[in-house]
Amino acid sequence: MSQLSSAPATCALRGTVTVPGDKSITHRALILGGLAQGQTRITGYSEGKDCLNTLGVVRELGIDVREIPEGLEVTGKGLWGFTEPSNVLDCGNSGTGLRLLAGVLAGQEFFSVLTGDASLRSRPMARVVKPLRQMGATIAGRRGSELAPLAIEGRVLQAVKYESPVASAQIKSCVLLAGLFAEGTTTVNEPLKSRDHTERMLKYFGVPLRIEGSTVHVEGRHTFEGKPLAVPGDISAAAFFLVAASIVPDSEVFLTGIGLNPERTGILDVLLMMGADIAILNKREESGEPVGDLRVRATRLTGTTIGPELIPKTIDELPILCVAAALAEGETRITGAQELRVKETDRIHAMAVVLAKIGVVLEEQPDGLVIQGGTSFRGALCQSYGDHRVVMSLAIAGLVAKEPIVIEDVDCVETSFPGFHSKLLDLLTNSKWRL
């Protein structure tokens, strides 16, 4: 079991940092690259374990994925070019990988089994099994198909109009990808619009797609050609540096090439509501996604309200926003975030426990947290709960604690952000960090 000790920063954070490629976009690039006709060259892809597991699954399905100096070259074989795997397909810790692949494999003409690590095998899968069965898929799994492994017997699928009970990009994307193999137009409607990376990438590849607010329509059985695809920096990874530079006095940090998808920029919206000093520079578009550079400077933060309308745009960043809230002046209320309870861990409970250990006064609620700001963090020994975002959030908290915060079981950071601590060290010219 590895351990990380985050000690109080003895200097400001200064410099420029790049973050790994966007995980969500990388998963989709690998899958759609495999379904395209011909070559898709992917640059800037995430090398985190989650995405490497999806890469491995695509290879197991008979697709050639080669490392080249610029990134990855995927040679797709078209919509029905995947071949029956000889092994169980292991998605590791990635709910995105498993749920999106379930949609694709439901429309293939062979048998496959999707599984993952212990954490992933405990996460809810009925939310994608239900719509896929409505489309004609044959799927079996543990506990009435509520849990992985999922055994999928590919079938000819029928288009559906699916009303998603929650705003979830994974559910929406699963159904839309299955819709690629269905006759007619598949429609997904959400109560609130979730992140739209799948829609943007389908459009970029030329797949007929129509969007009306929180409703998406995709036409099935349209082949598409491979093309170059640039993956921007992951704003969920950038979030930790945005908060770090905001809370460590006199800091100024630049983050380059960050994805600014409007369905993902809730972290910016919330921090600006709290009074953060963040500027967006050099806005541009790459491969259908908005991209820009960010400059963040230290400032005093104030508490705010993060309501249900912001949750789909901040779902991955809420752990580090809890750290910002604990340091801000006044109270911060987070509501409508019950989806956090079915992530890599129950993140509402995990953050409530670790924040309380470092001296934060808070109240855990069924759908969120009420955090009293103005806290001076104390040192403590904290569990990570095997969750990479909990680790990185505590590591940032340690920069402004009175004594070191020691975090146990930190290997999970490799899931999303290989080299996280070394990048932070690069910004701290006089640091006491150690592994």
N, C-alpha and C positions, 0 to 999 in steps of 0.2 A: 504494500500500500504506500504510494508516494505522498509526499507532504510538501506544502508550500507555506513559507512564513513571509507575510507581507508586513514590512515595518514602516513606520512613519517616514514620509518623504522629507529629506533634508534640503531639497532644492525644488525649484519650479520645474514643470514639464516644458521642454522646449524642443522644437524640431518638426520634421515632416515624417509622416508614417503612412505606409500602405497597409491595407488589410487584405485578407484572403478574398478570392472571388466569391460572389454571392452563392451560397449553398443552394437556395431554391432554384436559381437560374441554372446552375450547373447540373442538378438532377434532370431538369427538363431538357437541357441541351443534349445530354447523353442519350436520353430516351428518344427524343424526336429526331436526333441525328441518326439513330439506329433505324428509325421508321422511314426516313427520307430515302430517296433514290440517289445514290452516289455519295460524294465526299462532303462532310461538314468539318471544317477546321475550327476548333474551339480554343480561344486564347483567354488567359486570365482565369481559368477554372479553379474551383476550390480543391485543394489537396487534402482536405479534412477526411477523416475515416468514413463519415457518412457518405460522401460523394464517391470515394474510392470503392465502397461497397456497391453502389449503384453501377459504377463502371464495371466491376467484376461480374455483376448480374447480366449486364448487356453483353459482355463477352461470352458468358455461359449460354446465352441465347443465340450464339452463332454470329455475332457481329464483330468485325475486325476493328479494334480500337488501338491505334498506335501512338506512342509518344514521339513527338517531333520537336525540333528546337523551339517552335512558336507555341506549343501547347499539346493538343491532342488532335488526331485525325480519325474521324469515325467514318467508316465506309458502310453506309446504309444499304439495305436490300429491299426497301419498300414496305408498305403496310403489313404484308403477310410474309416478310422475309425472315422473321425470327424462326428458329428451329427448336424442337423439343429438347429441353435440357436433360442431361443424364444425372444431374445432381439436384438436391434441394437448393433453392435460391436464397442465399443468406443476405439480408439487408442490414445486418448489424443493428445499430441503434436508430435507424432512420425511418420514422413514420412517413415522411414525404416519399422516400424511395418505395417503400412497401405499398402504400396506398395508390400511388400513381401507376406503379407496375401492375397492380391488380386490375386496374382499368384496361390496360393494354392487353394483358394476358387473357382476360375474359373473352376477348374477340379473336384469339388465335385458335388454330385448329389442332391443338395438342393439349396434353396434361402437364401441369406444373404445380410446384409447391413453393410458397413464399413463407419465410420465417425470419427471425431476428434474434437479438440477444434477450436476456431475461426481462429487461425493461420494456423492450418493444413487444414481447409476447404477453405483457400485462396491459397493454394499451388497447382502447376500444376499436374494433374493426367492423362491428355491425353497421356503423355509419356509412361505410362504403359497400359492404356486402348487400345491404338492402336495395339500393338503387341498381346495382349490377344485376341482381336477381330479377328486378323488374324489367331489365333489358333482355332477359333470357339466359343469363349466365348460370352455370352450375358451380357452386362454391360450397365447400365444407370446411369447418374449422372447430376449434375447441369451444366448449361452453355454448353450443348452439350457434357457432360461427361468430361469436362475440370476440374471440381471441385467436391470434395466430398460433401455430402455422395455419395458413389458408391453402387448401387444395383446390385447384381451379381446373375444371374441364372446359376447354375453350368451346364456344358455340357461335353460331350465327346470331348476331345481336339485332335487336329492334330499337329504333329511336324512341325516346320517352320525353315527357315533360316532367322534370323532377323538381319538387319544392323542398329545398334543403331546410331542415329545422334550425340550423345554425349557420352563421357566416364562417365558412371554412374553405380556404383555398385548396386544401387537400381533397375534401369531398368534391368540390366543384371540378377540380382538375381530373380526378379519377373518372367522373362521369363524362366529361368532355373528351378525354382520351378514348374511353370506350366508344363514345359517339363517332369517332373516326372510322370505326369498323361497322357501324350500323347503317341500315337503309334509311334514308330520310334525314330529317333535321332533329337533333337532340337539343333540348332546352333545359337549362338549369337556372332556377330563381332562388335568390338568397334573401334573408330578411335585411341584411346590410351587405354592401359590396365588400368582398374580401380581396386580398392581393390578387393582381391580374397578370402575373408573369406568364401563365399558360396561354391566356388569350393573346398577349403581345407576341409571344413566340410563334403561335400558330399563324397569326397574321403575317409575321415576318417571313415565315416559310410559304406564305401564299394560300393557306387553307381558308376556304370561305367561312366567314365568321361575322356575326352581327351582335352588337351589344346595345341593350336598352336599359340604362340605369344598372340595377343589380341583377338583370336577366341576361343570359348569354345563350346564343343559338349557334350551333356548329353543324355544317353539312357533312354527312358521312361519305366515306369511300372516295375521297379525293386524294390522289397521289400528289406528292410534292418533292421537289429537288433539294438536295443538300446545298448549303451555302456557308460562307464564313460567319462565325458567330463570336462576338466579343462579350465576355462576362465581366460586368462591373464589380467594383469592390462591395463587399457585403455591409450594408448599413447597420445590420444587427451586430456585426463585429466592431464597426466604427463607434457604436453607441458607448462602449466602455471607455474609449479615449475621449469622447465628447463630454462625458460626465467627469472623468478624471481631470481633464484640463479646466473644467468649470469650477472644481472644488479645491484644487491645490493652488494656493495663492501665487499670483504673478505668472501663471502658466500661459503659454501661447503655443498652440499646436495646429499644424496643417495636415489635413487628410486628403489624399489625392485619388481621383477616379472612383468616387463613391456613387453607387446606384441611388437615384433619387425618384424611384417609382412613387407616385403620389399615394398609392395604397400602402407604402412602407415607411413614409416619412413622419409617422406619428411621433417618433422619438424627437424629431426636430420641433414639431408643433408643441409638444408638452414642455420641452426644455425652454423654448422661447416664451411660453406662457409663464414659466417659472422665473423668467428674467435673464436667461442665459445670453451670453454675447457670442452669437454664432453668425457667420456670414457665409453665403453660398456664392462661389466664384466659378467662372468658366463653364457655364451650363452648356450642355451639348447632348446629342442623342447618338447612341451606339447600339446597333442591332435591335432597334425598336424600343430600347429602354433609355429613359432620361438619366444623364450622368452629370456630375459636377465635382468641384473641389470644395472642401469646408475649412474655414478658419474658426477656431474657438479660443476664447480668452477667459481667464478666471473672472468670476463675478459672484455677488451674493445672490442666492436663489430664494424664492418664496414658495410656500405651499400652494397647491392647486387642486382641482378636481379632475380626475380622469374617469369619464363616464363611459357607458356602453358604446356610444358612437365612436369613441377613439380606440376601443379595445382591438378591433380587427387590424388596425394600423400600428399597434404597439405591442402585440401579444408576445413577441419574442424579447422585447426590450424592457418589459415590466420589472424583472428582477433588478436591473441596474437603475431603473427609475426609482425603485424603492430606496436605494442607497441615496440618491439625490434628494428624495423627499425627506429622509431622516435628517439630512443636514440643512434643509431649507428652513426658513423662518415660517412658523405657523403650521397648520394642519394640511395634510394631503389625503384625499379620499379616493380610493380606487374601487369602482363598482362595475358589475357586468362582466367580470373576468373569470367566471367559473370554468372557462376552457383551460385556464392554467392548471387546473387540478388533474388534467389528463395529458400532461406533457411528459417529458422524460421522468419527472417525478411530480408530485403534487406541489407545484411551485408556490402556491399561496401559503401552504403550511410550512414548506421548507424555508421560505424567506421570513415568515413570522418567527420561526424558531431561531434562525441564525441572527436575525436583527435584534431579537430580545437578548440573546447572549452577549451582544456587544453594546447593550445599554439602551436600545431604542424602546420607547413607549409606544405601543401599538395595540390594535384590536383586530383579530382575525375574524372575518365574516365569511359567510358561505360563498359570496361572489367577489371577494376582494379583501382590502385592508384599509384601516384608518390609521395613519401614521402621524405621530406628533413630532414635528421637526425641531430643529435647534439642538440636536443631540451631539454630545461629545463622545465619540466611540471609545470604548475600552477594549483592551486586548482580550482574546479568548481563543479557546480551541474549538473549532467548528467542523462539523461534518459537511461534506459536499452533497450528500444524497445521490452521488453518482451523476450529478447534473452539471454540465460544463458552464452553464450560465450562472449558476449559484457560485461556482468557484471563482469565475472572473469578477462577479459582482463583489464578493468578499475581498478579493485581491485589491480592487480599487478602494474599497472602504478602508483597508489597512493603510493606505497612503496618508490618511488624515486621522488615524487612531492615536490614542495616547501611548499604547504599547502594541507590539506585534499581534496581528491576527493570524493564527496558524490554521490552515485548512488541510484536512485529511482527504486522501483519495482523489487526487487531482489529475490523474491520467486521462479522465474523460474530456479534458480540454482539447485533446487531439481530435476529438470528434468534429469540432468546428473550426478551431483556431490553432493550428500547429505554430509553435513559436510565439505564443501570446506574451509570455513573461519576458522573453528577450526583446521584443519590440518595445515593451514598456520600459525595460531597463535602458534602451537606447535613448529614451526621452528623459531619463533621470541620470544626470551626469555624476551624482554622488549618492548612490542608493545602497541600502542595506538588505536588499532582497536576496533571498537564497532559496535553493531547492533542497 
